[in-house]
Amino acid sequence: GYINSQLTTDITSLVNPGFISGFSTDIKYASVREAFVRNSISPWKTGIPLLLVHGGADKTVSPMVTNAMYDAMIAAGTDAGICKKNIISGADHDDGVIQFAVEAMLFLKGFNKR
């Protein structure tokens, strides 16, 4: 309906210089910042094996996000023996799918033998 006709799929219209420079502090973007917080995963203590895989050359989402989540999961009490992290050197956001799938299968296979 009406709202959809007002939306854009042009990324340059969404992530423009004003957004980039004002995202952290401009009141205009407060609702976006709040939505990111509400929709972010918080670290937790888990007993279920968890594999975090990220491309080391990712330009869309910084590998620092995965590093921070891994550190936070361990700090929350998750055992480092079941929470693993692999930053795949040279892989970008969307070109490491095969590498990521192989990592996941090997990870799960390792737990299947226990």
N, C-alpha and C positions, 0 to 999 in steps of 0.2 A: 503494500500500500504506500501511503504517503511517506512514511519514514524511509522506506527503501529508495524512493526516488530522490531523497536528499543525500544519500550515501554515495561515496566514491570508491572506486577500486584502484585509483591512481595513487601509488605509494608516495609520490612526490607532493601530492596534495595533503597527505596525512602527516608525513614526517618531513616537515619543511624547516628552514632555518629558525623560525620563531619557536617551533616545538622543541627543536634540539637545544637551543640556548635557554629556553624557559621551562623545560620539563621539570627540573628539580625544584624550582622556586616559585614560578608564576602561578598565582591563584587560579588562573584560567585552566590549568592542567591538574588541579587538585583532585578532581574526580577520577582522572586517569591514574594518578599515583595511588589513590585509595583502591581502585579496582585491581591494580597490580598486587597490592598487599593482600586484599581479600582472596585473590585467585592464585596466590603463591603457595607452594607446598612448604610446610614447616617441617623441620627435622624431627625425627621420632626414634625411639628405641624399638628395634625390630629384631625378631628372631628368625625372620624369613630371609633367605639369601637375596642380596640386592647388588646389582651390577650397574655402575654409572659409567657410561661410555660417551666420550665427547671428541670431536675433531679438534686437533691442536691448532689448526689454521682457520677455525670457524670465525667468519666475519659477521655472522648474524647474531649469535649468542656466544659471548666470550667463554672460553674454557675456564675462566676464573669462577664462573657460576657453578660449574660442576665441582671444582676444587673446594669451593666454599661449602657446598651441600655435603660433600663427603666429610669434610672436617666437622661440620655441624652434626651429622649423623653419628659420628664417633663420639663427639662431645655429649650427645644425648644418651649415650649408653649402648649403641649398637656395636657389637663385636667386630673388630677389623677382620676377623676370620671369615665372616659371612658378607661383609660390605666391602666390595672391591670397586676400584676406580681405574679406568684406563683412558688416558688421553692419547688418541691416535695421531702421531706426528704427521703433519702435512695434510690431514683430512679437513675439508671444509664442511659447512653445515649440511649440504645435500649430496656430497659426492662420496661419502664414506659408508653408504648403506650396506654394501656387501661386507666390508670390514666389520661393521657394527654387528651384523647378523652372525658372522663367524665367531666374534667375541662372545656373543650371547649363547650360542650353541655350546662352545667350549666351556663356558662358565657353568651352564646347567648340567652338562655332561659330568663335570667335576663333582657336582653335588649328588648326582645320581649314583656315583660309585661309593658313596659313604654309607 
